[in-house]
Amino acid sequence: MSKRSTKAKKRQAASPPGSSAGASPAPGSEEPSPSTIDEQETMDTTEPGESFCSTPSAATSSVAGFGPRAEPTDDVGSAMEVELADVVSGDEPSPVTGPGPRARSTDGGEIPVEADDARNLGLEIENPIPNPDEEELLNPLIENADMLDQGIEMPVMEFNELELLGEAQAPPDQEPQPVEEQPAQVQQPPQVPQIPPAFPLPEHEERHPFEVFYGTEDNEDLPKHPTAKAMAQVTLRHIQRARNTTIQCIMAPDVVIERPDREEAKAPTAFIERLDQEQDLIYAVLVKNFGAYWIATPCYREYCADDRGDLFTLIVNEYSYDFLTQAYAKVTGFHVGDVVTIRSIFRRQSFNATQWSPIPLTSETAINAFFVVGSYAVWKRHTTTPQPVAEVQSLRPGHKVPLIVFGITKMVLVKPQVLRRQGRGQLFAAVFVPEVQPGQLLRKVRLGTPKAEVLRRTAAVACQWQMNPVLLSFQPGHRDVIRDLEVSPMTFSHGLEEDVETHAQAFSATFGVYGMVAMEAKRTDLRYFHADLVSVQTTAKRGTICQFTLHTEEQTTHTKLWRRGTPLAVELPNGECLKMTVTVAEQEPRRTRLGARLQSPLIDFSNIDTVIIRQKPTERGDMARLAPRLRHIPAVSLENNAMRTLAAVSGANVLPDLEPFPVRQDNLTLEGFTLSEEQARIIGTLSFDTFTALAVNCGPGTVKTTTLVLAVLSRMQNTNMISMMTAMSNGAVTAAVTKLTDIDRSRRCRAVRLISNQNLSAIASEHRTPLDYPTIWPEFLLNVVRRFDRRHEPLDRDVVDAAVYLCRFGKLVRKTLRRADLRTASNSKPVKNLVPLFFDLYKPVFILGTCASVRSFFSAPDMSRFSDKVDLMLLDEASQLPRYAFTAACHTFPKARPVLIGDVHQLPPYEDPDLPGILSRYAVGNVLQDASSFGRCPTLPLLRVHRCPKAITELLGETFYNGELVSTQPAVDSLFELRTMRLPYTHPLVVIHHNYPHRREDTSLVNEREVEDALRYAEGLWGSRTEPSIAILGFYKGSVDYASRRAPDYVQVLTVDSAQGREYDYVLVLTSRTSGSSTFLDNRQRINVALSRTRKACIIFAQARIHHRHGSLVLTNTHSPSLPHFANAVTDTRSITHRVGDITLARCASSTSTLISARGSSLSGRHTLSQRTIATAAADSLRTTADHRSTVCHSAPPRSHTHWPTNQDAAADQSAPTGNLLEQPRPF
């Protein structure tokens, strides 16, 4: 033992124990300077409990460690490197779960509770997941999807491969550590500061200054993790007691304590798990490592309020004493995100009372914190066992590499050099995950104006630090996990045991889902924002659109975090909460504008000026709901048709061929529809159980939805089992419900669309239907109860349960029931849950819903008995069906016969561009292509196109479908709407060439002038027909957002990807790019979707030179002379309008003598046309190429359709800006 430690022990023994700001004495003070600490001796007489401490003048380059110092493995490097890789910040804190109701030491022993030990008295937090039955927990992602919907990171509940294989062993119990008494300290006599403080010192108050804003009923569920659950029960009374107790620390006399021996410092080995609001002072989170010390910030803003910013940053250094571990703090023993209970604090030595300030410090100035933590303890940590990881190569936040870790819904950061040392192969890592986020609000704050006021007054003490899970070390992984990942996703092609094959596929797909959930976190901003309501506009087509301006003075944001369709919770001053979805977000200097569509019922906004906005994203929760099972996976057998199909798509033997279904030419009518032979063959096959699975390869606009509905109605006559139709999007489900309503007018098909009440209120109004479950169950159960109430029959338990639920939800008044026995029974508790009760009484034969909704409903208790009754599973828009969703559907409905309906030539399933490729193969893939293109599943075609004009259908067929598409539309020689706007009108596809420069916005492109032209053409189309449907589709989101902010109500603005599955009368396509590579624009599936959305005409805006130079499919195709070739039109500047085959190119202007500028063009008719421009009519210009070499086709939209210029008008006004319009075409 050193002399210094011996001297300290003698001094502590000679002085009586004292008390400081908290229940425990302040253990020490901060060193004056690391370079001079060995030369200083403290000989002053002091009083126990309070001290002045010096500020470290030179922080050494120490870093955080991980409990007992991690010893490096051969391929990890030094422990210092591992620590450096993990203590730096990431995205956000992630509340997660961990077990254990009592504090235990590192060696597993339970810390004894003495009867007279005040530290151990208080509320004990029981484990909210008391040893969950692992046999019933199919997948933690499924169980905790609702937490992701609420913006809360789900608990980390590990399904270790050893546990899944039945090899897990419980950790051995070890001896507990005794609790020792803390060392006392010596204190100086009181000293009065000579200079008055710059700010008035805080005064003792019995009540918290924000108490008036609190007091509402807390209806939220407590978090599942014990630490987060404990923090959720902190009260405002406790916080005010801490605020009052810390006031005396500001004026406390100087205390000097000898520097603790660093060799005796320890990392935390015992952890607290009990809440004691009488002994505990502050609950805080470690947020930043400065090498020689840490910065802790309170879990709740109410500690600081708006007058105690000094409590916002607290220093934890080597003078801080861990009262559970019974040792001074070892700075390298903490993690970012550790939750600590603070029982005492003291003022730093280099500070005095005159320097106290209520102004909170920022993350850059946090090193000037006023207080040091005296006595503390660390809350129970959750560290995972070694789990597989995947590197995200396209993201580099700072100097770190993000990793996806199985079981964790946030990315983990590690230094590149540490990752490189691990070598090749599948890596495994142990990870610590933060559990509590700092800077929260207490749960009982009243909504509306009180909450807005609290947020406004505490904005300066919101969390300024970013926290990610911390990688502790790389470790060897289990060989079975390595095998499972190596054979995936084609697990059934390796000849393994059946249960190993199914488990390996589910495990790898779940790994991919974790990656997708983690990727989604980078696109959300879950903070509260104050916003000013700028305007409210209600229209028939778009509903109610609200325009907001976000307050970003205290917290900045970015438009990429406010994606179109993101659900919002908007709190009004009166406490009412409205549901909206983002329509557009626009970044402006020092502010962000936000447009949102109202989903709640319309209210009076006249007296509302400011609101609180917070995102409520649902994508992560929906992904989690579609995670495959990890336990009780159905077997691949003859009776489990879905599992046989899953095995075949994943590399097993191909399914048997279909028996040809005979089609009679004299019997092609069903439900009043005349069927084609393709439709009749599909409907006849689906009407009987003669197939295992089927893939239907559709073209665009081939009335597949009508075919599916007719197949279900036909199947009803042959079986009493349930048919189900599902898709990834609400649009496809809504289309099916609408078509069913139109066809089945007699309502003999008992159908229901599964959707939760929460999702129903969040989706657009056009996606709501009369068959929605929240709409249909009250009406149906009320009719059942009313009919039973009029009869004299014995009580039926299901009817009683129905009456109970109706009364609970306010749909039925108990006193209105006629039967006394039913009134009495309806006051009891229900026996069945609501959903299975509804299924028992309603007996549906056709179920519809998105994949996430269907999986969520059938995962509810007592719903598994209905899964085996589903014998036909129609998977619409199967080209966008990811592998994990198909796997989950087959696990949920193993006996159903899956039917994959989609177009392999259109867009594949969505995946984040940053998702690691290996995880994409595990979880996304292309199920429809695997099933149909490789012959693993029987396939039937559906290629008769009813939507697109004949010329466009032929173009698509020759370009993408090998000439297999057949059009049912007649050929059209002239399009009036195109003639009206002076466009070439003999072909429904027109390409308008322009040379407008684009600009880069973040990772996207924007071409403002192209958008302006498209909007003017849309206005012309709207005026030429009676309320046509018009859409502007963009390849780049930047241009789509720019157009959305300026588009009128009658124009839908979408990205090409989001337009799949929709159709419009007229489509205008924005390519945006006019220079550089056009690889993105040349994606075959994306171009196919863009061109096939139209029913009448399609106009493409493009720079012809770049697309022709790069061989883009937008403008060129080298396989057929009937497709567009624009080389001559590009190279010959004298021929601006050029016809090649059947396609017309309309060149937009550049500033040359023969190309007219489009800068001043509009629909107002105030522009001069050159004599050369209007010399030739549009119809004449299309007859031969040689006759119109000097013709200039306009580069800008037409003038108003109500007034078109003549040759004389154009010649008379040469001074105005030029517009490039052809003369008025001849009438029909």
Buried (B, 14 or more C-beta within 10 A) or exposed (E): EEEBBEEBEEBBEEBEBBEBBBBBBBBBBBBBBBEEBEEEEBEEEBBBBBBBBBBBEEBEEBBBBBBEBBEBBEEBBEBBBBBBBBBBBBBBBBBBBBBBBBBBBBBEBBBEBEEEEEBBBBEBBEBBBEEBEBEEBBBBBBBBBBBBBEBBBBBBBBBBBBEBEEEEEEEEEEEBBEBEEBBBBBBBEEEEEEEEBEBEEBEEEEEBBBBEBBEBEEEEEBBBBBBBBBBBBBBBEBBBBBBBBBBEBBBBBBBBBBBBBEEEBBBBBBBBBBBBBEBBBBBBBBBBBBBBBBBBBBBBBBBBBBBBBBBBBBBBBBBBBBBBBBBBBBBBBBBBBBBBBBBBBBBBBBBBBEBBEBEBBEBEEBBBBBBBBBBBBBBBBBBBBBBBBBBBEEBEBEEBBBBBBBBBBBBBBBBEEBBEBBEEEBBBBBBBBBBBBBBBBBBBBBBBBBBBBBBBBBBBBBBBBBBBBBBBBBBEBBEBBBBBBEBBBBBBBBEBEBEBBBBBBBBBBBBBBBBBBBBBBBBBBBBBBBBBBEEBEEEEEBBBBBBBBBBBEBBEBEBBBBBBBBBBBBBBBEEEBBBBBBBBBBBEEEBBBBBBBBBBEEBEBEEBEBBBBBBBBBBBBBBBBBBBBBBEBBEBEEEBBBBBBBBBBBBBEEBEEBEEBEBEEEEBEBBEBEBBEBBBBBBBBBBEBEBBBBBBBBBBBBBBBBBBBBBBBBBBEEBEBBBBBBBBBBBBBBBBBBBBBEBBEEEEBBBBBBBBEBBBBBBBEEBBBEBBBBBBBBEBBBEBBBEBBEEEEEEBEBBBBBBBBBBEEEBBEBEEBEBEEBBEBBEEEBEBBBBBBBBBBBEBBBBBBBBBBBBBBBBEEEBEEBBBBBBBBBBBBBBBBBBBBBBBBBBBBBBBBBBBBBBBBBBBBBBBEBBBEBBBBBBBBBBBBBBBBEEBBBBBBBBBBBBBBBBBBBBBBBBBBEEEBBBBBEEBEEBBBBBBBBBBBBBBBBBBBBBBEBEEBEEBBBBBBBBBBBBBBBBBBBBBBEEBBBBBBBBBBBBBBBBBBEBEEBBBBBBBBBBBBBBBBBBBBBBBBBEEEBEEBBBEBBBBBBBBBBBBBBBBBBBBBBBBEBEBBBBBBEEBEBBBBBBEBBEEEEBBBBBBEBBBBBBBBBEEEBBBBBBEBBBEBBBBBBEEBBBBBBBBBBEEBEEBBEBBBBBBBBBEBEEBBEBEBBBEEEEEBBBBBBBBBEEE
